[in-house]
Amino acid sequence: MNPDILSRKDIKFIITKFYNLLLADHKMIPFFEDIVAQNQLEEHLDVISDFWNDILFDTNTYSNNVMKKHVDKNVFVAFKKEHFAIWMSYFFETIDANFDGENADNMKNRARSIATVMELKLDLYK
């Protein structure tokens, strides 16, 4: 049995492994090409790690509007339901391969909720 997610370090590990999968996927890379081209991937991973750290451990380090970021990106690279399915698959795969426990389950449940809200806000249920 794997350990539970216990720290921001664990979250950063998950996010880094998860992004390795996303960046290797030809359907997902268009969402991140600007970040990679501007050599901002490490900064982006830190911001996403802050976001998840706030969710799992009730900290207050993430200061962006996650929904607005995705709505703005949607103007340039359109999100489709399949992108959310791929995202969820890689996210769950990364967590399940490395962690078990209450925080791991909470992270997956929150990811599912966030993805559903984003799909609704981006009007992907037409």
DSSP file with accessible surface (Angstrom, degrees, kcal/mol):
  #  RESIDUE AA STRUCTURE BP1 BP2  ACC     N-H-->O    O-->H-N    N-H-->O    O-->H-N    TCO  KAPPA ALPHA  PHI   PSI    X-CA   Y-CA   Z-CA
    1    1 A M              0   0  204      0, 0.0    99,-0.1     0, 0.0     0, 0.0   0.000 360.0 360.0 360.0 137.3    0.0    0.0    0.0
    2    2 A N        -     0   0   62     94,-0.1    98,-0.2     1,-0.1    97,-0.2  -0.453 360.0-101.5 -81.0 159.0    1.2    3.5   -0.9
    3    3 A P        -     0   0   81      0, 0.0    97,-1.9     0, 0.0     2,-0.1  -0.269  37.6-106.3 -73.0 164.9    1.4    6.3    1.6
    4    4 A D        -     0   0   33     95,-0.2     2,-0.6     1,-0.1    97,-0.1  -0.423  42.9 -88.4 -81.2 166.5   -1.2    9.1    1.7
    5    5 A I        +     0   0    0      1,-0.2    98,-0.1    -2,-0.1    -1,-0.1  -0.685  55.9 163.6 -75.4 120.9   -0.5   12.6    0.4
    6    6 A L        +     0   0  120     -2,-0.6     2,-0.3     1,-0.1    -1,-0.2   0.509  50.1  18.5-121.3  -8.9    0.9   14.4    3.4
    7    7 A S  S  > S-     0   0   44      1,-0.1     4,-1.8     0, 0.0     3,-0.2  -0.961  77.1 -97.8-156.2 170.4    2.6   17.6    2.2
    8    8 A R  H  > S+     0   0   74     -2,-0.3     4,-3.1     1,-0.2     5,-0.2   0.843 120.8  62.1 -63.1 -33.1    3.0   20.1   -0.6
    9    9 A K  H  > S+     0   0  171      1,-0.2     4,-2.1     2,-0.2    -1,-0.2   0.917 103.6  48.0 -59.0 -42.7    6.1   18.1   -1.6
   10   10 A D  H  > S+     0   0   37      2,-0.2     4,-2.2     1,-0.2    -1,-0.2   0.907 111.8  50.1 -63.2 -41.8    3.8   15.1   -2.3
   11   11 A I  H  X S+     0   0    0     -4,-1.8     4,-3.0     2,-0.2     5,-0.2   0.935 108.9  50.8 -62.8 -45.4    1.5   17.4   -4.3
   12   12 A K  H  X S+     0   0   38     -4,-3.1     4,-2.6     1,-0.2     5,-0.2   0.899 108.5  53.4 -61.4 -37.8    4.4   18.8   -6.3
   13   13 A F  H  X S+     0   0   80     -4,-2.1     4,-2.4    -5,-0.2     5,-0.2   0.946 111.2  45.8 -59.1 -48.6    5.5   15.2   -7.1
   14   14 A I  H  X S+     0   0    0     -4,-2.2     4,-2.9     1,-0.2    -2,-0.2   0.943 113.6  48.1 -60.2 -49.3    2.0   14.4   -8.3
   15   15 A I  H  X S+     0   0    0     -4,-3.0     4,-2.7     1,-0.2     5,-0.2   0.904 111.8  49.8 -62.9 -40.5    1.7   17.5  -10.4
   16   16 A T  H  X S+     0   0   45     -4,-2.6     4,-1.9    -5,-0.2    -1,-0.2   0.952 114.5  43.4 -64.3 -47.6    5.1   17.0  -12.0
   17   17 A K  H  X S+     0   0   95     -4,-2.4     4,-1.4    -5,-0.2    -2,-0.2   0.910 114.1  52.1 -63.0 -42.3    4.4   13.4  -12.9
   18   18 A F  H  X S+     0   0    3     -4,-2.9     4,-2.3    -5,-0.2     3,-0.3   0.932 109.2  48.6 -60.4 -46.3    0.9   14.3  -14.1
   19   19 A Y  H  X S+     0   0   14     -4,-2.7     4,-3.0     1,-0.2     5,-0.2   0.842 102.9  61.9 -67.9 -30.4    2.3   17.1  -16.4
   20   20 A N  H  X S+     0   0   89     -4,-1.9     4,-0.7    -5,-0.2    -1,-0.2   0.916 108.6  43.9 -58.5 -39.5    4.9   14.7  -17.8
   21   21 A L  H >< S+     0   0   51     -4,-1.4     3,-0.5    -3,-0.3     4,-0.5   0.924 114.1  49.1 -70.2 -45.3    1.9   12.6  -19.1
   22   22 A L  H >< S+     0   0    0     -4,-2.3     3,-1.3     1,-0.2     6,-0.3   0.918 110.1  50.8 -60.3 -44.3    0.0   15.7  -20.3
   23   23 A L  H 3< S+     0   0   40     -4,-3.0    -1,-0.2     1,-0.3    -2,-0.2   0.682 107.7  53.6 -72.1 -15.8    3.0   17.1  -22.2
   24   24 A A  T << S+     0   0   87     -4,-0.7     2,-0.6    -3,-0.5    -1,-0.3   0.510  91.2  90.4 -92.1  -4.4    3.6   13.8  -23.9
   25   25 A D    X>  -     0   0   22     -3,-1.3     4,-2.4    -4,-0.5     3,-1.3  -0.819  67.3-151.2 -99.9 119.4    0.0   13.6  -25.2
   26   26 A H  T 34 S+     0   0  151     -2,-0.6    -1,-0.1     1,-0.3    -4,-0.0   0.749  97.5  53.7 -63.0 -22.7   -0.5   15.2  -28.6
   27   27 A K  T 34 S+     0   0   86      1,-0.1    -1,-0.3     2,-0.1     4,-0.1   0.735 116.7  37.1 -81.2 -21.1   -4.1   16.1  -27.8
   28   28 A M  T X4 S+     0   0    6     -3,-1.3     3,-1.7    -6,-0.3     4,-0.4   0.741  94.9  79.5-102.6 -27.1   -3.1   17.9  -24.6
   29   29 A I  G >X S+     0   0   42     -4,-2.4     3,-2.2     1,-0.3     4,-1.0   0.825  80.4  69.6 -57.2 -33.4    0.1   19.7  -25.5
   30   30 A P  G 34 S+     0   0   43      0, 0.0     4,-0.3     0, 0.0     3,-0.3   0.830  94.1  58.2 -57.4 -25.9   -1.6   22.5  -27.3
   31   31 A F  G <4 S+     0   0   11     -3,-1.7    -2,-0.2     1,-0.2     4,-0.1   0.678 116.3  33.5 -74.0 -15.4   -2.9   23.8  -23.9
   32   32 A F  T <> S+     0   0   20     -3,-2.2     4,-2.4    -4,-0.4     5,-0.2   0.391  83.9 102.4-122.0   0.8    0.6   24.1  -22.6
   33   33 A E  H  X S+     0   0  111     -4,-1.0     4,-3.1    -3,-0.3     5,-0.2   0.875  84.2  50.7 -58.5 -39.7    2.7   25.1  -25.6
   34   34 A D  H  > S+     0   0   64     -4,-0.3     4,-2.0     2,-0.2    -1,-0.2   0.914 110.5  49.0 -66.3 -39.0    2.9   28.8  -24.5
   35   35 A I  H  4>S+     0   0   21      2,-0.2     5,-3.0     1,-0.2     6,-0.4   0.931 115.9  43.3 -64.6 -43.9    4.0   27.8  -21.0
   36   36 A V  H ><5S+     0   0   70     -4,-2.4     3,-1.8     3,-0.2    -2,-0.2   0.940 113.1  51.6 -67.6 -45.4    6.7   25.5  -22.4
   37   37 A A  H 3<5S+     0   0   86     -4,-3.1    -1,-0.2     1,-0.3    -2,-0.2   0.835 111.0  48.1 -61.9 -34.1    7.8   28.0  -25.1
   38   38 A Q  T 3<5S-     0   0  113     -4,-2.0    -1,-0.3    -5,-0.2    -2,-0.2   0.307 113.1-120.0 -89.6   8.8    8.2   30.8  -22.5
   39   39 A N  T < 5S+     0   0  151     -3,-1.8    -3,-0.2     1,-0.1     4,-0.2   0.876  77.0 125.9  55.0  42.8   10.2   28.4  -20.3
   40   40 A Q     >< +     0   0   75     -5,-3.0     4,-2.5    -6,-0.2    -4,-0.2   0.161  27.0 109.5-114.5  17.1    7.6   28.8  -17.5
   41   41 A L  H  > S+     0   0   45     -6,-0.4     4,-2.8     1,-0.2     5,-0.2   0.929  78.5  49.0 -62.8 -46.7    6.8   25.2  -16.8
   42   42 A E  H  > S+     0   0  108      1,-0.2     4,-2.0     2,-0.2    -1,-0.2   0.919 112.7  48.3 -61.7 -41.4    8.4   25.0  -13.4
   43   43 A E  H  > S+     0   0  125      2,-0.2     4,-2.2     1,-0.2    -1,-0.2   0.914 111.5  50.9 -62.4 -42.5    6.6   28.2  -12.3
   44   44 A H  H  X S+     0   0   43     -4,-2.5     4,-2.6     1,-0.2     5,-0.2   0.919 108.0  51.9 -61.9 -43.5    3.4   26.8  -13.6
   45   45 A L  H  X S+     0   0    6     -4,-2.8     4,-2.3     1,-0.2    -1,-0.2   0.884 109.2  51.0 -61.9 -37.0    3.9   23.6  -11.7
   46   46 A D  H  X S+     0   0   56     -4,-2.0     4,-2.3    -5,-0.2    -1,-0.2   0.908 109.9  49.2 -66.4 -40.9    4.5   25.6   -8.5
   47   47 A V  H  X S+     0   0   38     -4,-2.2     4,-2.2     2,-0.2    -2,-0.2   0.929 112.9  46.7 -64.4 -44.5    1.3   27.5   -9.0
   48   48 A I  H  X S+     0   0   28     -4,-2.6     4,-2.3     1,-0.2     5,-0.2   0.896 110.8  52.9 -65.9 -37.6   -0.7   24.4   -9.6
   49   49 A S  H  X S+     0   0    0     -4,-2.3     4,-2.5    -5,-0.2    -1,-0.2   0.906 108.0  51.1 -63.6 -40.2    0.9   22.8   -6.5
   50   50 A D  H  X S+     0   0   40     -4,-2.3     4,-2.5     2,-0.2    12,-0.4   0.917 107.9  53.7 -60.0 -43.7   -0.1   25.8   -4.5
   51   51 A F  H  X S+     0   0   28     -4,-2.2     4,-1.8     1,-0.2    -2,-0.2   0.951 113.5  40.7 -56.3 -50.9   -3.7   25.4   -5.8
   52   52 A W  H  X S+     0   0    6     -4,-2.3     4,-2.9     1,-0.2     5,-0.3   0.849 111.0  57.2 -71.3 -32.3   -3.9   21.8   -4.7
   53   53 A N  H  X S+     0   0   16     -4,-2.5     4,-2.8    -5,-0.2     6,-0.6   0.925 107.0  49.9 -62.3 -42.3   -2.1   22.5   -1.4
   54   54 A D  H  X S+     0   0   25     -4,-2.5     4,-1.1     4,-0.2    -2,-0.2   0.912 113.6  46.3 -60.4 -42.3   -4.8   25.1   -0.6
   55   55 A I  H  < S+     0   0   32     -4,-1.8    -2,-0.2    -5,-0.2    -1,-0.2   0.942 121.4  34.3 -67.8 -47.5   -7.5   22.5   -1.4
   56   56 A L  H  < S+     0   0   16     -4,-2.9    -2,-0.2     1,-0.2    -3,-0.2   0.855 132.0  26.7 -79.2 -34.7   -6.0   19.6    0.5
   57   57 A F  H  < S-     0   0   62     -4,-2.8    -1,-0.2    -5,-0.3    -2,-0.2   0.213  99.6-118.5-119.8  13.2   -4.4   21.3    3.5
   58   58 A D     <  +     0   0  151     -4,-1.1    -4,-0.2    -5,-0.1    -3,-0.1   0.856  62.1 146.0  53.7  42.9   -6.5   24.5    3.8
   59   59 A T        -     0   0   52     -6,-0.6    -1,-0.1    -9,-0.1     3,-0.1  -0.368  48.5-132.6 -93.6-175.9   -3.6   26.9    3.2
   60   60 A N        +     0   0  150     -2,-0.1    -9,-0.1     1,-0.1   -10,-0.0  -0.478  64.4 112.2-141.0  65.5   -3.9   30.2    1.4
   61   61 A T        +     0   0   71    -11,-0.3     2,-0.5   -10,-0.1   -10,-0.1   0.671  53.0  84.7-110.5 -25.0   -1.1   30.4   -1.2
   62   62 A Y        +     0   0   35    -12,-0.4   -15,-0.0     1,-0.1   -14,-0.0  -0.700  45.2 170.1 -84.3 126.5   -3.0   30.3   -4.5
   63   63 A S        +     0   0  111     -2,-0.5    -1,-0.1     2,-0.0     2,-0.1   0.369  42.2  95.3-120.2   3.8   -4.2   33.7   -5.6
   64   64 A N  S    S-     0   0   68    -17,-0.1     2,-0.8     1,-0.0     3,-0.1  -0.389  78.1-111.5 -88.2 172.2   -5.4   33.3   -9.1
   65   65 A N     >  -     0   0   94      1,-0.2     4,-2.3    -2,-0.1     5,-0.2  -0.892  26.8-165.1-103.8 103.0   -8.9   32.6  -10.4
   66   66 A V  H  > S+     0   0   36     -2,-0.8     4,-1.6     1,-0.2    -1,-0.2   0.867  86.0  50.8 -60.4 -38.1   -8.7   29.0  -11.8
   67   67 A M  H  > S+     0   0   36      1,-0.2     4,-2.6     2,-0.2    -1,-0.2   0.944 109.4  49.5 -66.9 -45.8  -11.9   29.3  -13.7
   68   68 A K  H  > S+     0   0  111      1,-0.2     4,-3.0     2,-0.2     5,-0.3   0.904 106.5  56.9 -60.4 -39.9  -10.9   32.6  -15.4
   69   69 A K  H  X S+     0   0  116     -4,-2.3     4,-1.9     1,-0.2    -1,-0.2   0.916 112.0  41.8 -57.1 -42.3   -7.6   31.1  -16.5
   70   70 A H  H  X S+     0   0   56     -4,-1.6     4,-2.1     2,-0.2    -2,-0.2   0.875 112.9  51.9 -76.9 -35.8   -9.4   28.2  -18.2
   71   71 A V  H  X S+     0   0   61     -4,-2.6     4,-0.8     2,-0.2    -2,-0.2   0.932 111.8  48.0 -63.9 -43.6  -12.1   30.4  -19.8
   72   72 A D  H >X S+     0   0   69     -4,-3.0     3,-0.9    -5,-0.2     4,-0.6   0.915 111.7  49.3 -63.2 -42.0   -9.3   32.7  -21.2
   73   73 A K  H >X S+     0   0   43     -4,-1.9     4,-2.8    -5,-0.3     3,-1.3   0.882 100.5  65.9 -65.4 -34.5   -7.4   29.7  -22.5
   74   74 A N  H 3< S+     0   0   45     -4,-2.1    -1,-0.2     1,-0.3    -2,-0.2   0.771  91.0  64.1 -60.7 -25.2  -10.5   28.4  -24.2
   75   75 A V  H << S+     0   0  112     -3,-0.9    -1,-0.3    -4,-0.8    -2,-0.2   0.875 115.8  28.7 -65.0 -35.4  -10.6   31.4  -26.5
   76   76 A F  H << S+     0   0  168     -3,-1.3     2,-0.4    -4,-0.6    -2,-0.2   0.806 135.0  24.9 -97.3 -36.5   -7.3   30.3  -28.0
   77   77 A V  S  < S-     0   0   34     -4,-2.8    -1,-0.3   -46,-0.1     2,-0.2  -0.947  86.4-132.1-133.4 110.4   -7.4   26.5  -27.6
   78   78 A A        -     0   0   58     -2,-0.4     2,-0.3    -3,-0.2    -4,-0.1  -0.437  14.1-137.1 -72.2 127.8  -10.9   25.1  -27.3
   79   79 A F        -     0   0   25     -2,-0.2     2,-0.3    -9,-0.1    -1,-0.1  -0.616  23.0-172.2 -77.3 141.5  -11.6   22.6  -24.6
   80   80 A K    >>  -     0   0  120     -2,-0.3     4,-1.3     1,-0.1     3,-1.0  -0.883  39.4-104.2-128.5 163.6  -13.6   19.6  -25.5
   81   81 A K  H 3> S+     0   0   97     -2,-0.3     4,-2.1     1,-0.3     3,-0.2   0.871 119.6  59.9 -55.6 -37.6  -15.1   16.8  -23.3
   82   82 A E  H 3> S+     0   0   80      1,-0.2     4,-2.5     2,-0.2    -1,-0.3   0.853  99.4  56.8 -63.1 -31.1  -12.4   14.5  -24.4
   83   83 A H  H <> S+     0   0   19     -3,-1.0     4,-2.7     1,-0.2    -1,-0.2   0.908 107.4  47.8 -65.7 -39.8   -9.7   16.8  -23.0
   84   84 A F  H  X S+     0   0   12     -4,-1.3     4,-2.8     2,-0.2    -2,-0.2   0.890 110.5  51.9 -67.6 -37.2  -11.4   16.6  -19.6
   85   85 A A  H  X S+     0   0   62     -4,-2.1     4,-2.3     2,-0.2    -2,-0.2   0.919 112.5  45.2 -64.4 -42.9  -11.6   12.8  -19.9
   86   86 A I  H  X S+     0   0   30     -4,-2.5     4,-2.6     2,-0.2     5,-0.3   0.938 112.7  51.5 -64.5 -46.2   -7.9   12.6  -20.7
   87   87 A W  H  X S+     0   0   51     -4,-2.7     4,-2.5     1,-0.2    -2,-0.2   0.937 112.4  45.5 -55.7 -50.4   -7.0   15.1  -17.9
   88   88 A M  H  X S+     0   0   31     -4,-2.8     4,-2.9     1,-0.2     5,-0.3   0.901 111.2  53.3 -61.8 -42.6   -9.0   13.0  -15.4
   89   89 A S  H  X S+     0   0   67     -4,-2.3     4,-2.5    -5,-0.2    -2,-0.2   0.941 113.3  41.6 -60.0 -49.1   -7.5    9.8  -16.6
   90   90 A Y  H  X S+     0   0   50     -4,-2.6     4,-2.4     2,-0.2    -1,-0.2   0.887 114.9  51.9 -66.1 -39.5   -3.9   11.0  -16.2
   91   91 A F  H  X S+     0   0    0     -4,-2.5     4,-2.3    -5,-0.3    -2,-0.2   0.957 114.3  41.5 -63.2 -49.6   -4.6   12.7  -12.9
   92   92 A F  H  X S+     0   0   35     -4,-2.9     4,-3.2     1,-0.2     5,-0.3   0.901 113.2  54.1 -65.0 -42.1   -6.1    9.7  -11.3
   93   93 A E  H  X S+     0   0   99     -4,-2.5     4,-1.9    -5,-0.3    -1,-0.2   0.918 109.9  47.9 -57.9 -43.8   -3.5    7.4  -12.8
   94   94 A T  H  X S+     0   0    6     -4,-2.4     4,-0.7     2,-0.2    -2,-0.2   0.928 115.6  43.2 -65.7 -45.6   -0.7    9.5  -11.3
   95   95 A I  H >X S+     0   0    0     -4,-2.3     4,-3.1     1,-0.2     3,-1.3   0.960 114.5  49.7 -64.3 -49.5   -2.4    9.6   -7.8
   96   96 A D  H 3< S+     0   0   72     -4,-3.2    -1,-0.2     1,-0.3    -2,-0.2   0.812 107.3  54.9 -62.6 -31.0   -3.3    5.9   -7.8
   97   97 A A  H 3< S+     0   0   63     -4,-1.9    -1,-0.3    -5,-0.3    -2,-0.2   0.715 125.0  20.9 -73.7 -18.5    0.2    4.8   -8.8
   98   98 A N  H << S+     0   0   47     -3,-1.3     2,-0.3    -4,-0.7    -2,-0.2   0.616 118.4  40.3-126.3 -20.4    1.8    6.7   -5.9
   99   99 A F     <  -     0   0   11     -4,-3.1     2,-0.3   -97,-0.2   -95,-0.2  -0.981  44.3-179.2-141.9 149.5   -0.7    7.4   -3.1
  100  100 A D        +     0   0   54    -97,-1.9     2,-0.2    -2,-0.3     3,-0.2  -0.974  41.8  61.7-137.8 151.7   -3.5    5.8   -1.2
  101  101 A G  S  > S-     0   0   24     -2,-0.3     4,-2.7     1,-0.2     5,-0.2  -0.720  91.6 -45.5 128.7-175.5   -5.6    7.3    1.6
  102  102 A E  H  > S+     0   0  158     -2,-0.2     4,-2.7     1,-0.2    -1,-0.2   0.898 130.0  46.2 -61.8 -45.2   -8.0   10.0    2.6
  103  103 A N  H  > S+     0   0   32      2,-0.2     4,-2.7     1,-0.2    -1,-0.2   0.891 112.3  51.4 -68.1 -37.7   -6.1   12.9    1.0
  104  104 A A  H  > S+     0   0    1      2,-0.2     4,-2.0     1,-0.2    -2,-0.2   0.935 113.2  45.3 -62.4 -45.0   -5.5   10.9   -2.2
  105  105 A D  H  X S+     0   0   82     -4,-2.7     4,-2.7     1,-0.2    -2,-0.2   0.915 112.6  51.3 -64.3 -41.6   -9.3   10.2   -2.4
  106  106 A N  H  X S+     0   0   55     -4,-2.7     4,-2.9    -5,-0.2     5,-0.3   0.909 108.1  52.1 -62.5 -41.2  -10.1   13.8   -1.5
  107  107 A M  H  X S+     0   0    0     -4,-2.7     4,-2.2     1,-0.2    -1,-0.2   0.921 112.2  45.6 -62.6 -42.3   -7.8   15.1   -4.3
  108  108 A K  H  X S+     0   0   30     -4,-2.0     4,-2.3     2,-0.2    -2,-0.2   0.919 113.5  49.4 -68.3 -41.1   -9.5   12.8   -6.9
  109  109 A N  H  X S+     0   0   82     -4,-2.7     4,-2.2     2,-0.2    -2,-0.2   0.914 112.7  47.0 -64.5 -41.8  -13.0   13.8   -5.7
  110  110 A R  H  X S+     0   0  104     -4,-2.9     4,-2.9     2,-0.2     5,-0.2   0.898 110.3  53.1 -67.4 -37.9  -12.2   17.5   -5.8
  111  111 A A  H  X S+     0   0    0     -4,-2.2     4,-2.7    -5,-0.3     5,-0.2   0.922 108.4  50.5 -61.3 -43.2  -10.6   17.1   -9.3
  112  112 A R  H  X S+     0   0  111     -4,-2.3     4,-2.2     1,-0.2    -2,-0.2   0.933 112.9  46.3 -61.2 -44.4  -13.8   15.4  -10.5
  113  113 A S  H  X S+     0   0   68     -4,-2.2     4,-2.4     2,-0.2    -2,-0.2   0.920 112.7  48.9 -64.2 -45.2  -15.9   18.2   -9.1
  114  114 A I  H  X S+     0   0   32     -4,-2.9     4,-2.7     1,-0.2     5,-0.2   0.923 111.1  50.3 -62.5 -43.8  -13.7   20.9  -10.5
  115  115 A A  H  X S+     0   0    4     -4,-2.7     4,-2.7    -5,-0.2    -1,-0.2   0.919 110.0  50.5 -62.3 -41.3  -13.7   19.3  -13.9
  116  116 A T  H  X S+     0   0   59     -4,-2.2     4,-2.3    -5,-0.2    -2,-0.2   0.936 111.6  47.3 -63.1 -45.4  -17.5   19.0  -13.9
  117  117 A V  H  X S+     0   0   69     -4,-2.4     4,-3.0     1,-0.2     5,-0.2   0.924 112.7  49.6 -62.9 -43.0  -17.9   22.7  -13.0
  118  118 A M  H  X S+     0   0    9     -4,-2.7     4,-2.6     1,-0.2    -2,-0.2   0.922 109.2  51.5 -62.9 -43.4  -15.4   23.7  -15.7
  119  119 A E  H  <>S+     0   0   19     -4,-2.7     5,-2.8     1,-0.2     6,-0.3   0.910 113.0  46.1 -59.7 -41.9  -17.2   21.6  -18.3
  120  120 A L  H ><5S+     0   0  103     -4,-2.3     3,-1.3     3,-0.2    -2,-0.2   0.931 113.6  47.8 -65.7 -45.1  -20.5   23.3  -17.4
  121  121 A K  H 3<5S+     0   0  143     -4,-3.0    -2,-0.2     1,-0.3    -1,-0.2   0.839 112.1  49.5 -66.2 -33.3  -18.9   26.8  -17.3
  122  122 A L  T 3<5S-     0   0   15     -4,-2.6    -1,-0.3    -5,-0.2    -2,-0.2   0.406 113.1-124.0 -85.5   2.3  -17.3   26.2  -20.7
  123  123 A D  T X 5 +     0   0   88     -3,-1.3     3,-0.5    -5,-0.2    -3,-0.2   0.888  59.4 148.7  59.7  46.3  -20.7   25.0  -22.0
  124  124 A L  T 3 < +     0   0   35     -5,-2.8   -43,-0.2     1,-0.2    -4,-0.1   0.378  55.5  76.2 -89.9   4.3  -19.4   21.6  -23.1
  125  125 A Y  T 3         0   0  107     -6,-0.3    -1,-0.2    -5,-0.2    -2,-0.1   0.048 360.0 360.0-102.5  25.8  -22.7   19.9  -22.4
  126  126 A K    <         0   0  200     -3,-0.5    -2,-0.0     0, 0.0    -3,-0.0  -0.377 360.0 360.0 -69.6 360.0  -24.5   21.2  -25.5
